[in-house]
């Protein structure tokens, strides 16, 4: 092991020079870096593996690790070849099956890109949601509302607190104008559901996470040494309740897309089978 380590350090010193040059000669490219029996790792092999844009120090570290990993891998391979039976070493069928699977997968993906772009309608999403809603129970509280962060010395704080609590559209316009001028952060998420913990993470003191808090608190205010924080909770769903459809819409869409793709692949197989019978490329014995 010491010999390997000394050899690697010597090689790395050479590589550091080579990587800083713009051109590398053919002789340098074929330079051996390590050898196990008759297997040789060359500079060319390493250059194919090393990531681009590494610093000099990172290149040295990567090279050291890569050479040592290559040597250990070759030693394991050597032991495997010495100790496995001919039957255990016969991988031709496994490799053929793996190659066939890869080619089939690539062809299926190519056909889907060329001929099939499934569209998921709102009606399909709602139908799946209504049928499978029991599978969409929440694992956390979610809310809709408004989040505001303003400096401690922000003007008209009383007006701000009045407007952000109001459901009057005119007050919301005033609130929006005020926040655009004075707020450090203003997030209106009245039209989308947000996990309670995501809003709590924005606060110096998080909101209580127990269900009773949501039942009895529509507003939450706190502050730190620089800012006021105000949260208006206009709607909520608690953990273990069924999630609203628009909260799980993306998940349902992904499920339906995958289902349609599987159906496409199944139909493709059936079509090719029928085509094979017609063209008499299939023969049973």
WORAJO-V375183 format. One record per helix or strand of 2 or more residues. SS is the DSSP state (hx for helix, st for strand). FROM is the first residue (numbers start at 1). LEN is the number of residues. If there is no record, write none. Layout:
ss = [SS	SS]
from = [FROM	FROM]
len = [LEN	LEN]
This chain:
ss = [hx	hx	st	st	hx	hx	hx	hx	hx	st	hx	hx	st	hx	hx	st	st	hx	hx]
from = [2	26	32	39	43	56	86	92	122	142	157	169	183	196	211	219	227	245	249]
len = [18	4	5	4	7	28	4	24	14	10	9	14	13	5	6	5	11	3	30]
